[in-house]
Amino acid sequence: MDPHITRELSRLDPAIPFRASLSHLHHTWAKTFYWHPELYIQPETVPELQKIVTLARRCRRRLVTVGSAHSPSDLTCTSAWLVNLDNFHRILSFSRDTGVVTVEAGIRLRDLCVELDKYGLALSNLGSINEQSIAGLISTGSHGSSLRYGLLSQSVLALSILLANGQVVRCSAENNETQLPIRIKSLAVGIRTTSRLSNHLLELFLRDTPNMDPHITRELSRLDPAIPFRASLSHLHHTWAKTFYWHPELYIQPETVPELQKIVTLARRCRRRLVTVGSAHSPSDLTCTSAWLVNLDNFHRILSFSRDTGVVTVEAGIRLRDLCVELDKYGLALSNLGSINEQSIAGLISTGSHGSSLRYGLLSQSVLALSILLANGQVVRCSAENNVELFRAALLSLGAIGIITEITLQAVPSFKIAWQQSMQSLPQVLEGWDTGLWTSSEYVRVWWLPYWKRAVVWRADKTDLPLRAPPSNFYGGRVGNLIYHNLLYISNYIPCILPWVEWFVFGMQYGFRPGKLITSAVEPGRTGLLMDCLYSQFVNEWALPLEKGPEAITRLSAWINGDAAVARIPFSSKGVWVHSPIEVRVSDTSKSNTPRPYLDASHASGPTLFLNATLYRPHLRDPPCVARYYEAFEWLMRDLGGRPHWAKNFSSSTGYNEIRAMYGNDLEEWLRVRNAADLDGMFLGEWHRRNLFPASSYSSTDDGGDCFPLSERERSRQKPSNLRGVGDGIEYFGDQRWMNDSTSSGSAAEKWSGSGQREAQDGNKNDNDHFGPPSPPTTAASEESFDHLAHGEASLMLEQR
């Protein structure tokens, strides 16, 4: 960045983020013009916008505001600073009675219309498209096609506008209509602009922004201001399935390793827990937090690749779908995929995701090496040859060891698959279990229908045949999904219809007679291996030895259908009706040459069966059977030597004692490595406590403190009372112990000694009363072995001043 900008930026409030990126290429929607702005900035609040204007004025830069760039002209072209308002998009208030709605100016018209419709409201007039931001739409005179209406801006009752001097002015038909031009002229100090007034439009109404904790502000001011801190307040996050909602204190979206290091350093100094999140596809409370939530969606570059070797290095936040598309451009692919491709690559390996093939194991078996950022701010590289114990722990880290920053993968030449699927009777599936069912093709998966006692068997092999799209039919797409969704919703109130629903829905799609309807296609591997997961759902998947499969299916089928004698499960199934299908997949990690993750749920001695009991949440409503069904299902899985998939909803009746019995010494080794890498528990939360730690490990230390002072405890969970459209989702609240200064007394941050720390304490004596202890001193980085630095702080920030 220009040193002049860096210098001026350091003079402004560091607590207000400056979300700017370099080397950005922008273009109009029609790709008629391309341009390289010096800075591409995406603010989220009014104070951030005011900071941008102030900095631009001091640095003598032009500002251009852009939304969807649907104008094909050069109106918004610039080599100066481009301000994009896509993240400035909230609905601030509305009234059903008056129809008056207040929104931020960056909201896209399509999103505004969807949100208004939820409350029975709409805009009276629309143009031909709805991709524009609301500010861009009215700033260029957009219109519809009706003699009853004029420009779309006729719906605007009032607006607020940020001028070149940094002041926000409110205007409407009653306020500043005639005086505004004079007032603008008198306020236009600083940099001159030839832009029209409408180009300054930022929001329709001004909003209040909550203040950042003064302790964070103070510590942030001591770090390098040239490294962005892209944090926002008042963020609401939820799982993909909308099973959990939570309000992190800060929601941070870094784009570089230095930004991540700054976050970790600041969190350590401010005594905060960090949680890393990608797509949030896990329906559990694994990533719930009231502390700091770090999202890596903008940390997503491909760093290097080799067509010759197939070795690819990527940033950890890249989504699997995007990685597969980019690899395909260079004739490469991943050899194995799961059912979906929405996850980030780091999240995928951190939870033990797998596909469905006896030729492959976990998806992490493609990982050759990774880099992980530890709680002391150091990035450590690990692989099968270097830092092997950390590698084995980080390959299935559950987000509890550090932040994975970089992953090196082994790709293969891109390929196509020819697949076919058909309905079979359940006895036919079980008869072929040991005689070719799972080895008949390279990829095999089964959807079991427990009431009908049938199964859909899907098989796929690599091929050189030309692509051929799957056959389409009236029922197999959106129509069938919609029918199934609403039948499931009705079944929440009349559960006994579920056997009929299963027969009708799957008979319509796959045929009512076994083998009658066979569908097939040839698709690229990156899309053909995926499946449609449909709607919000609970998922409870367990790994069993493959030879236990027939017994597991027979006993669970008997329980679901009311045969207690065969089921031998000590819970009654009376009144319990479940959803279909139950997913059956396989893998084999026993043949892998790569280091085995300590917490690998698959079985090391042979092939593994994954049995997934899915319960849909139609229109976000929980099915009535969930508690007892999962209690019985988990009991059976444990009885057969199963282990739960870490990212799924297994907590019904499985906790630390059961997990300890399943993993034995492997769990102890994982805990040893984890605790050495993160002494204070910066990456630990309630989910980890409940499932991975004995109660004694969290007992108080000799001086009355917590063994993991930065870890987070759950304070409460409840049905949201102030959130609309969440169905039966749960709102999570963490303990926020940092709000009470006294709880910090036993933390590691206050146990530093030496003259440098005493000087810091003397120099900050007044601050200490209000903000807690001063920051610990920094230490120099040494070798790339994480245990050498676990007690220190890597020197990656400016000296305190």
C-alpha positions in Angstrom: 0.0 0.0 0.0 1.1 3.6 -0.7 3.2 4.7 2.4 1.2 7.9 2.5 -2.0 6.0 2.9 -0.5 3.8 5.6 0.7 6.8 7.5 -2.6 8.6 7.3 -4.5 5.4 8.2 -2.4 5.0 11.4 -3.7 8.4 12.5 -7.4 7.3 12.3 -9.3 5.2 14.8 -7.9 1.6 14.5 -11.1 0.2 16.1 -13.0 1.1 12.9 -12.2 -1.5 10.2 -10.7 -0.4 6.8 -11.7 -3.3 4.6 -9.5 -2.6 1.6 -7.8 -5.0 -0.8 -5.2 -4.4 -3.5 -4.8 -5.9 -6.9 -8.5 -6.0 -7.6 -9.9 -6.2 -11.2 -13.4 -4.9 -11.6 -15.7 -4.9 -14.6 -19.2 -4.0 -15.6 -21.8 -6.7 -15.5 -21.8 -6.7 -19.3 -17.9 -6.9 -19.3 -17.8 -3.8 -21.5 -15.2 -2.1 -19.3 -12.5 -3.4 -17.0 -10.5 -1.4 -14.5 -7.9 -1.7 -11.7 -8.7 0.5 -8.8 -5.9 1.4 -6.4 -8.0 0.1 -3.5 -11.2 -1.9 -3.5 -13.1 -1.2 -0.3 -16.1 -3.0 1.1 -17.4 -1.2 4.2 -20.1 -2.5 6.5 -21.0 0.5 8.7 -21.4 4.3 8.5 -18.3 4.9 10.6 -16.3 2.8 8.2 -17.7 4.9 5.3 -16.8 8.1 7.1 -13.3 6.8 7.7 -12.9 6.1 4.0 -14.0 9.6 3.0 -11.7 11.2 5.6 -8.7 9.1 4.4 -9.5 9.8 0.8 -9.6 13.5 1.5 -6.3 13.4 3.3 -4.6 11.3 0.7 -6.2 13.3 -2.2 -8.0 10.4 -3.8 -11.2 10.2 -5.8 -14.0 7.9 -4.5 -16.3 5.9 -6.8 -19.3 4.0 -5.3 -20.4 0.8 -7.1 -23.0 -1.8 -6.6 -23.9 -4.5 -9.2 -22.1 -2.5 -12.0 -25.1 -3.1 -14.3 -24.5 0.1 -16.2 -22.5 -0.9 -19.3 -20.9 2.6 -19.6 -17.7 3.9 -18.0 -19.7 5.7 -15.3 -18.0 3.9 -12.4 -14.6 3.3 -14.0 -11.6 4.5 -11.9 -8.0 4.0 -11.1 -8.6 5.6 -7.7 -10.6 4.0 -4.9 -13.6 1.9 -5.6 -16.2 1.5 -2.8 -18.5 -1.5 -3.0 -21.6 -1.6 -0.7 -22.5 -5.2 -1.1 -21.9 -5.8 2.6 -23.8 -2.7 3.6 -27.2 -4.3 3.1 -29.3 -4.6 6.2 -33.0 -3.9 6.6 -33.0 -1.5 9.6 -36.7 -1.2 10.3 -40.1 -1.7 8.9 -43.8 -1.2 9.7 -46.5 -3.4 8.5 -49.1 -0.8 9.4 -47.6 2.1 7.4 -45.4 0.2 4.9 -42.4 2.4 5.7 -39.2 0.5 5.4 -35.6 1.7 6.3 -32.7 -0.1 4.6 -29.0 0.3 4.1 -28.1 1.6 0.6 -26.1 -1.4 -0.6 -29.0 -4.0 -0.4 -29.7 -5.5 -3.7 -33.3 -5.1 -5.0 -33.8 -8.8 -5.3 -32.9 -9.3 -1.6 -35.0 -6.4 -0.5 -38.1 -7.8 -2.3 -37.6 -11.3 -0.8 -37.3 -9.8 2.7 -40.3 -7.5 2.3 -42.4 -10.4 1.0 -41.8 -12.2 4.4 -43.8 -9.5 6.0 -46.5 -9.1 3.4 -44.9 -6.0 1.8 -43.6 -5.2 -1.7 -42.4 -2.3 -3.9 -45.2 -0.9 -6.1 -43.0 -0.7 -9.2 -40.1 -2.6 -10.6 -37.8 -2.4 -13.6 -36.8 -5.3 -15.9 -34.1 -6.6 -13.5 -33.6 -6.8 -9.8 -29.8 -7.2 -9.5 -29.1 -3.5 -8.7 -28.4 -2.1 -5.3 -31.1 0.2 -4.1 -28.7 3.2 -4.1 -27.6 2.5 -7.7 -31.1 2.0 -8.8 -32.3 5.5 -7.7 -29.0 7.2 -8.5 -29.4 6.5 -12.2 -33.1 7.2 -12.7 -34.3 3.6 -13.1 -37.9 3.1 -14.0 -40.6 0.4 -14.6 -43.2 0.2 -17.3 -46.6 1.6 -16.2 -48.4 4.8 -16.7 -49.4 4.7 -13.1 -45.9 5.1 -11.9 -42.8 7.1 -12.6 -39.2 6.6 -11.6 -38.5 3.9 -9.0 -37.1 6.7 -6.8 -40.6 8.0 -6.3 -40.9 5.4 -3.5 -38.1 7.1 -1.5 -39.5 9.2 1.4 -36.1 10.3 2.8 -32.5 9.5 2.6 -29.2 10.2 4.3 -26.1 11.1 2.4 -22.4 11.2 3.2 -20.6 14.2 1.8 -17.0 14.8 1.0 -16.2 16.4 4.3 -17.3 13.2 6.2 -20.7 14.5 7.4 -23.9 12.7 7.0 -26.9 14.9 6.0 -30.5 13.8 6.2 -32.9 15.0 3.5 -36.5 14.5 2.5 -39.4 16.4 0.9 -39.8 18.3 4.2 -36.1 18.8 5.1 -33.4 20.6 3.1 -35.3 20.3 -0.2 -34.4 23.9 -1.3 -31.6 24.7 1.1 -29.7 21.5 0.4 -27.6 22.8 -2.6 -26.4 25.8 -0.6 -25.7 23.7 2.5 -23.7 21.2 0.4 -21.6 24.0 -1.0 -20.9 25.4 2.4 -19.9 21.9 3.7 -17.8 20.9 0.7 -14.4 21.3 2.3 -11.4 19.2 1.6 -11.1 17.3 -1.7 -13.1 18.6 -4.6 -15.4 16.3 -6.5 -17.1 16.5 -9.9 -19.5 13.7 -9.0 -23.2 14.4 -8.8 -24.8 14.5 -5.4 -26.5 11.2 -6.1 -23.2 9.4 -6.4 -22.6 10.1 -2.7 -25.7 8.2 -1.7 -24.8 5.7 1.0 -27.9 4.8 3.0 -31.6 5.6 3.1 -31.6 6.2 6.9 -28.7 6.5 9.4 -28.3 3.8 11.9 -26.6 3.5 15.3 -23.5 1.3 15.4 -22.5 -0.4 18.7 -19.1 0.5 20.1 -16.2 -1.9 20.3 -14.9 -2.9 23.7 -12.4 -0.2 24.8 -9.9 -2.9 25.7 -9.9 -4.2 22.2 -9.6 -0.7 20.8 -6.6 -0.1 23.0 -4.8 -3.3 22.1 -5.7 -2.9 18.4 -4.0 0.5 18.4 -0.7 -1.2 19.4 -0.7 -3.4 16.4 0.4 -2.6 12.8 -2.4 -0.4 11.3 -1.3 -1.3 7.8 -2.6 -4.8 8.4 -6.4 -4.7 8.1 -8.6 -5.9 10.9 -11.8 -6.8 9.0 -14.2 -7.1 11.9 -17.9 -6.3 12.2 -20.2 -6.0 15.2 -23.9 -7.0 15.5 -23.5 -10.1 13.3 -26.0 -12.9 13.5 -24.7 -16.3 12.4 -26.4 -19.7 12.0 -25.7 -23.2 10.8 -26.6 -24.0 7.2 -29.6 -26.0 8.5 -30.5 -23.1 10.8 -30.5 -25.4 13.8 -28.4 -22.9 15.8 -28.1 -19.1 15.9 -25.5 -17.1 17.7 -24.3 -13.6 18.1 -20.4 -13.4 18.1 -18.9 -10.3 19.7 -16.9 -9.9 16.5 -17.3 -11.4 13.1 -14.0 -11.3 11.3 -13.2 -12.0 7.6 -9.4 -11.9 7.1 -7.8 -12.2 3.6 -4.1 -12.8 4.4 -1.9 -14.7 6.9 -0.7 -11.4 8.5 -4.4 -10.5 9.1 -4.9 -13.9 10.8 -1.8 -13.5 12.9 -3.1 -10.1 14.0 -6.4 -11.6 15.0 -4.7 -14.3 17.1 -2.4 -11.8 18.7 -5.3 -9.5 19.6 -7.5 -12.3 20.9 -4.7 -13.5 23.1 -4.1 -10.0 24.5 -7.8 -9.4 25.0 -8.4 -12.9 26.5 -10.9 -14.0 23.8 -11.8 -17.4 22.4 -11.5 -17.8 18.6 -13.8 -20.0 16.5 -13.1 -20.6 12.8 -16.1 -21.2 10.5 -16.6 -21.9 6.8 -20.0 -23.0 5.4 -21.4 -23.9 8.8 -22.7 -27.2 7.3 -22.4 -29.0 10.6 -25.9 -28.9 12.2 -24.4 -29.2 15.7 -23.2 -26.5 18.1 -19.6 -27.1 17.3 -18.9 -23.5 16.0 -21.4 -21.6 18.3 -19.8 -18.8 20.2 -20.4 -15.5 21.8 -16.7 -14.6 21.4 -14.9 -14.0 18.1 -16.0 -15.8 14.9 -13.4 -16.0 12.1 -14.8 -16.7 8.7 -12.3 -17.7 5.9 -14.5 -17.2 2.9 -12.3 -14.4 1.6 -9.1 -16.5 2.3 -9.6 -18.6 -0.8 -6.8 -18.4 -3.3 -5.0 -21.2 -5.2 -1.4 -20.5 -4.4 0.3 -23.0 -6.7 -0.2 -26.1 -8.8 1.6 -28.5 -11.0 0.0 -30.2 -13.9 2.9 -32.7 -14.0 2.7 -33.9 -10.4 -0.9 -32.9 -9.5 0.3 -31.2 -6.3 -1.9 -28.2 -5.5 -1.5 -25.7 -2.6 -4.5 -23.6 -1.6 -5.6 -21.2 1.1 -7.7 -23.0 3.7 -11.0 -21.0 3.2 -11.5 -22.0 -0.4 -14.8 -23.8 -0.9 -14.6 -27.3 -2.3 -16.9 -26.4 -5.2 -14.6 -23.5 -6.3 -11.5 -25.6 -5.9 -13.0 -28.3 -8.2 -13.9 -25.8 -10.8 -10.4 -24.2 -10.8 -8.7 -27.6 -10.9 -10.8 -28.6 -13.8 -9.5 -25.7 -15.8 -6.0 -27.3 -15.6 -7.1 -30.9 -16.2 -7.0 -31.8 -12.5 -9.6 -33.1 -10.0 -9.8 -34.6 -6.5 -10.0 -38.3 -6.5 -12.8 -38.6 -3.9 -15.7 -36.4 -2.9 -18.5 -36.5 -0.4 -22.2 -35.9 -0.9 -21.8 -32.1 -1.1 -19.2 -29.6 -2.1 -20.2 -26.5 -0.1 -17.7 -26.9 2.6 -14.4 -25.1 2.9 -11.4 -27.3 2.4 -10.2 -26.7 6.0 -13.6 -27.5 7.5 -13.9 -30.6 5.3 -10.7 -32.2 6.7 -11.1 -30.9 10.2 -14.3 -33.0 10.8 -13.3 -36.2 9.0 -15.5 -36.0 5.9 -15.5 -39.0 3.6 -16.9 -40.2 0.3 -18.4 -43.5 -0.7 -15.8 -45.9 -2.1 -13.8 -48.8 -0.8 -10.9 -47.5 -2.8 -10.6 -44.4 -0.7 -10.7 -43.3 2.9 -11.2 -39.9 4.4 -11.0 -36.9 2.1 -8.0 -35.8 4.1 -6.0 -38.6 2.7 -5.3 -36.3 -0.3 -3.5 -33.8 2.1 0.3 -33.9 1.7 1.0 -31.1 4.1 -0.6 -28.2 5.9 0.2 -25.0 7.7 -1.5 -24.1 10.9 -1.6 -20.9 12.9 -1.2 -21.6 16.6 -2.3 -19.5 19.6 1.1 -17.9 20.0 0.8 -16.3 16.5 3.3 -18.7 14.8 2.5 -20.5 11.6 3.8 -24.1 11.7 4.2 -26.3 8.6 3.5 -30.0 9.2 3.4 -33.2 7.0 4.2 -36.9 7.1 7.9 -36.0 7.4 7.8 -32.8 9.6 6.0 -32.3 12.9 4.2 -35.5 12.3 2.3 -35.5 15.7 0.9 -32.1 15.0 0.0 -33.2 11.4 -2.0 -36.2 12.8 -3.8 -34.0 15.2 -4.5 -31.2 12.7 -5.8 -33.5 10.0 -8.9 -33.9 12.2 -8.6 -30.9 14.5 -12.3 -30.0 15.2 -11.1 -26.4 15.2 -9.5 -26.9 18.6 -5.8 -26.7 17.8 -5.4 -23.5 15.7 -6.4 -22.0 12.4 -5.4 -24.0 9.3 -4.0 -21.5 6.8 -2.6 -23.5 3.9 -3.2 -27.0 2.5 -1.2 -28.9 0.0 -3.2 -31.6 -1.8 -2.6 -34.4 -4.2 -4.9 -34.0 -7.2 -5.4 -36.5 -10.1 -6.2 -36.0 -13.8 -9.8 -34.9 -14.2 -12.2 -37.6 -15.0 -15.8 -38.4 -15.9 -18.0 -41.0 -14.3 -20.8 -43.1 -15.7 -23.4 -43.8 -13.1 -26.6 -45.7 -12.8 -29.2 -46.2 -10.0 -32.1 -48.4 -9.5 -34.5 -49.7 -6.8 -33.8 -53.0 -5.2 -35.4 -55.0 -2.4 -33.7 -54.9 1.0 -33.1 -58.7 1.1 -31.4 -58.4 -2.3 -29.1 -55.7 -1.0 -28.2 -57.7 2.2 -27.6 -60.9 0.2 -25.0 -59.1 -1.9 -23.4 -57.3 1.0 -20.4 -59.6 1.1 -20.5 -60.8 -2.5 -19.8 -57.7 -4.6 -22.3 -55.0 -3.6 -19.5 -52.6 -2.5 -16.9 -53.7 -5.0 -19.1 -53.9 -8.1 -18.0 -50.3 -9.0 -15.5 -47.7 -7.9 -18.1 -45.6 -6.2 -21.2 -47.1 -4.5 -23.8 -45.7 -2.2 -27.2 -46.9 -1.0 -30.4 -45.1 0.2 -32.3 -47.4 2.5 -36.1 -47.1 2.8 -36.9 -48.7 6.1 -40.7 -49.0 5.9 -40.8 -50.2 2.3 -37.8 -52.5 3.0 -36.2 -51.5 -0.3 -33.1 -49.5 -1.2 -31.9 -47.3 -4.1 -28.4 -48.5 -5.1 -26.2 -46.0 -6.9 -23.0 -47.1 -8.7 -20.4 -45.2 -10.7 -17.1 -45.8 -12.5 -14.7 -43.6 -14.3 -15.2 -43.5 -18.1 -14.2 -41.9 -21.4 -17.7 -41.9 -22.8 -19.1 -38.6 -23.9 -21.1 -36.6 -21.4 -24.8 -37.4 -21.1 -27.0 -35.5 -18.7 -29.3 -37.3 -16.3 -32.8 -37.9 -17.6 -35.3 -35.3 -16.5 -38.9 -36.0 -15.5 -41.7 -34.0 -14.1 -41.4 -35.4 -10.6 -37.7 -35.8 -10.1 -36.8 -32.1 -9.8 -38.4 -29.1 -8.0 -41.9 -30.5 -8.2 -40.9 -33.7 -6.3 -38.8 -31.8 -3.8 -41.7 -29.4 -3.1 -44.2 -32.2 -2.6 -41.9 -34.2 -0.3 -41.1 -31.1 1.7 -44.7 -30.3 2.4 -45.6 -33.9 3.1 -42.9 -34.0 5.7 -44.3 -30.8 7.2 -47.7 -32.4 7.4 -46.1 -35.5 9.0 -44.9 -33.4 11.9 -48.5 -33.2 12.9 -49.6 -36.6 11.6 -46.5 -38.8 11.9 -48.2 -42.0 11.0 -48.4 -41.0 7.3 -44.6 -41.4 6.9 -44.6 -45.0 5.6 -47.1 -43.9 2.9 -45.0 -40.8 2.2 -41.9 -43.0 1.7 -43.7 -45.3 -0.6 -45.2 -42.5 -2.7 -42.2 -40.2 -2.9 -39.5 -42.7 -3.7 -41.8 -44.9 -5.9 -42.6 -41.8 -8.1 -38.9 -41.1 -8.5 -37.3 -44.5 -8.7 -40.1 -46.8 -9.7 -42.6 -48.9 -7.7 -41.1 -52.2 -8.7 -37.5 -53.3 -8.0 -35.3 -53.0 -11.1 -38.2 -51.5 -13.2 -36.7 -48.0 -13.6 -32.9 -47.7 -14.1 -31.5 -44.2 -14.6 -28.0 -43.4 -15.8 -25.8 -40.5 -16.9 -22.2 -39.6 -17.7 -21.1 -36.5 -15.8 -17.8 -34.8 -14.7 -16.6 -36.4 -11.5 -16.7 -33.1 -9.7 -20.5 -32.9 -10.1 -21.5 -36.5 -10.7 -20.3 -37.7 -7.3 -22.5 -35.2 -5.4 -26.1 -35.5 -4.3 -28.9 -33.1 -3.4 -29.3 -32.8 0.4 -32.6 -31.1 0.0 -33.7 -29.2 3.1 -32.7 -28.3 6.6 -32.0 -31.5 8.5 -30.5 -33.2 11.5 -27.9 -35.8 10.6 -26.5 -38.6 12.9 -23.9 -40.6 11.1 -21.8 -43.4 12.6 -18.9 -45.5 11.4 -19.1 -49.3 11.9 -16.9 -52.2 10.7 -18.4 -53.0 7.3 -19.2 -56.6 8.3 -21.6 -55.3 11.0 -23.7 -53.7 8.3 -26.3 -56.4 7.8 -26.9 -56.8 11.6 -27.1 -53.0 12.0 -29.7 -52.6 9.2 -31.7 -55.7 10.3 -31.9 -54.6 13.9 -32.6 -50.9 13.2 -35.3 -52.0 10.6 -36.9 -54.2 13.2 -36.9 -51.3 15.8 -38.4 -48.9 13.3 -41.1 -51.4 12.4 -42.0 -52.4 15.9 -40.2 -55.8 16.3 -38.6 -55.4 19.7 -37.4 -59.0 19.8 -35.3 -58.8 16.7 -34.1 -55.2 17.4 -32.8 -55.8 20.9 -32.7 -52.1 21.6 -33.8 -51.1 25.1 -36.0 -48.2 24.0 -39.6 -48.4 22.8 -40.4 -47.4 19.2 -44.1 -47.0 19.9 -45.3 -43.7 18.4 -41.9 -43.1 16.6 -42.1 -42.5 12.9 -38.9 -41.6 11.0 -37.8 -40.1 7.7 -36.3 -41.6 4.6 -33.8 -42.4 3.3 -31.2 -43.7 5.6 -27.9 -43.1 3.8 -25.4 -46.0 3.6 -21.9 -45.4 2.4 -18.4 -47.0 2.8 -14.7 -46.2 2.9 -11.5 -47.9 3.6 -8.6 -46.1 5.5 -6.8 -49.3 6.3 -4.8 -49.3 3.1 -3.6 -45.7 3.3 0.1 -44.8 3.3 -0.6 -41.4 4.8 -0.5 -40.7 8.6 -3.8 -41.6 10.2 -5.5 -38.8 12.1 -5.7 -39.5 15.8 -9.5 -38.9 15.8 -10.3 -40.8 12.6 -13.7 -42.3 13.1 -13.2 -45.0 10.5 -11.9 -48.4 11.5 -8.1 -49.0 11.0 -8.3 -52.7 10.6 -10.6 -52.9 7.6 -13.4 -51.3 5.5 -15.9 -49.0 7.2 -19.6 -48.6 6.9 -21.1 -45.2 7.4 -24.8 -45.2 8.4 -26.5 -41.9 8.4 -29.9 -41.4 10.1 -31.3 -38.2 8.5 -34.3 -36.3 9.9 -35.5 -33.4 7.9 -36.7 -30.1 9.4 -39.5 -29.1 7.0 -39.9 -25.4 7.0 -37.4 -25.4 9.9 -39.7 -27.4 12.2 -38.2 -30.3 14.2 -39.8 -33.7 13.7 -41.4 -35.1 16.9 -39.3 -38.3 16.8 -35.8 -36.8 17.0 -35.0 -37.4 20.7 -36.1 -41.1 21.0 -35.0 -42.1 17.5 -31.5 -40.8 18.0 -31.3 -42.2 21.5 -32.1 -45.7 20.1 -30.0 -45.3 17.0 -26.9 -44.3 19.0 -27.4 -47.1 21.5 -27.4 -49.6 18.6 -24.3 -48.0 17.0 -22.3 -48.2 20.2 -23.5 -51.8 20.8 -22.0 -52.7 17.4 -18.7 -50.9 18.0 -19.5 -47.7 16.1 -18.1 -44.2 16.3 -19.9 -41.0 15.5 -19.1 -38.6 12.7 -17.7 -35.6 14.4 -19.7 -32.9 12.5 -23.1 -34.5 13.0 -25.8 -34.5 15.7 -24.5 -37.3 17.9 -24.7 -35.6 21.3 -28.1 -37.1 22.2 -26.6 -39.8 24.5 -22.9 -39.8 23.6 -20.4 -37.8 25.6 -16.8 -37.9 26.9 -17.0 -41.3 28.6 -18.3 -43.0 25.5 -15.8 -41.2 23.2 -12.9 -42.1 25.6 -13.9 -45.8 25.3 -14.0 -45.6 21.5 -10.6 -43.9 21.0 -8.5 -44.8 24.0 -4.9 -43.8 23.6 -5.5 -42.0 20.3 -7.7 -39.5 22.2 -5.1 -39.1 24.8 -2.4 -38.4 22.2 -4.7 -35.9 20.4 -5.3 -34.1 23.7 -1.6 -34.0 24.5 -0.8 -32.3 21.2 -3.7 -30.0 21.4 -2.9 -28.8 24.9 0.7 -28.2 24.0 -0.3 -26.1 21.0 -3.0 -24.1 22.9 -2.2 -23.8 26.6 -4.9 -21.4 27.4 -7.7 -23.0 25.4 -8.1 -20.1 22.9 -9.8 -22.6 20.5 -11.9 -24.5 22.9 -15.7 -24.3 23.5 -18.5 -26.1 25.2 -18.8 -28.7 22.4 -15.1 -29.7 23.0 -15.6 -29.8 26.8 -18.6 -32.0 26.5 -17.2 -34.6 24.1 -13.4 -34.6 24.4 -12.3 -33.6 27.9 -12.9 -35.3 31.3 -14.4 -33.0 33.9 -11.2 -33.2 35.9 -9.2 -31.5 33.1 -11.2 -28.3 33.5 -11.0 -28.2 37.3 -9.6 -25.1 38.9 -5.9 -24.5 39.2 -4.2 -24.0 42.5 -4.7 -20.3 42.4 -8.4 -20.6 41.7 -8.3 -20.1 37.9 -9.5 -22.2 35.0 -7.0 -24.6 33.4 -8.1 -23.2 30.0 -8.9 -19.6 30.9 -9.7 -18.6 27.3 -12.1 -21.5 26.7 -15.8 -20.7 26.4 -18.6 -22.2 28.5 -22.2 -22.3 27.4 -24.3 -20.0 29.4 -27.7 -20.9 28.0 -29.6 -21.9 24.9 -33.2 -21.0 24.1 -35.8 -20.6 21.5 -35.2 -17.2 19.9 -37.8 -14.6 21.0 -36.7 -11.7 18.9 -35.8 -13.5 15.6 -38.3 -14.1 12.9 -38.4 -17.0 10.5 -36.2 -19.3 12.5 -38.6 -22.1 13.1 -37.4 -24.4 15.9 -33.9 -23.1 15.7 -31.9 -22.6 19.0 -30.2 -19.4 20.0 -26.8 -20.0 21.7 -25.3 -17.8 24.4 -21.7 -18.2 25.7 -20.4 -17.1 29.1 -18.5 -14.0 28.0 -16.3 -14.1 31.0 -14.1 -11.3 29.7 -16.9 -8.9 30.6 -15.9 -9.4 34.3 -12.3 -8.3 35.0 -12.1 -10.5 38.0 -12.3 -13.7 36.0 -9.0 -12.9 34.3 -7.0 -13.0 37.5 -5.8 -16.6 36.9 -5.1 -16.3 33.2 -1.7 -16.9 31.6 -1.6 -13.3 30.3 -1.1 -12.0 33.8 1.7 -14.3 34.8 4.5 -12.7 32.7 7.4 -11.6 34.7 10.6 -9.5 34.1 11.5 -5.9 33.8 9.8 -5.3 30.5 6.5 -6.4 31.9 6.9 -4.3 35.1 7.6 -1.3 32.9 4.5 -1.9 30.9 2.5 -2.2 34.1 3.9 1.1 35.4 3.3 2.9 32.1 -0.3 1.6 31.9 -1.3 1.8 35.6 -4.4 3.9 34.9 -5.4 1.8 31.9 -5.1 -1.4 34.0 -7.9 -0.4 36.3 -10.4 -0.1 33.4 -9.2 -2.5 30.8 -7.5 -5.4 32.7 -3.8 -6.2 32.5 -1.4 -4.8 29.9 -0.3 -7.0 27.0 2.3 -9.7 27.5 5.7 -9.0 26.0 6.6 -10.5 22.6 9.2 -13.1 22.0 11.2 -13.9 19.0 10.3 -16.8 16.7 12.8 -19.6 16.5 12.5 -23.0 14.8 9.5 -24.5 13.1 8.6 -26.8 16.0 5.4 -25.6 17.7 6.4 -26.9 21.1 9.3 -24.6 21.3 7.0 -21.6 21.2 3.9 -22.7 23.0 4.7 -20.5 26.0 5.7 -17.4 23.9 4.3 -14.9 21.6 5.7 -14.7 18.0 7.0 -11.2 17.2 4.6 -10.2 14.4 3.4 -6.9 15.6 4.7 -3.4 16.2 6.3 -2.5 19.6 4.0 -1.0 22.1 4.0 2.8 21.9 
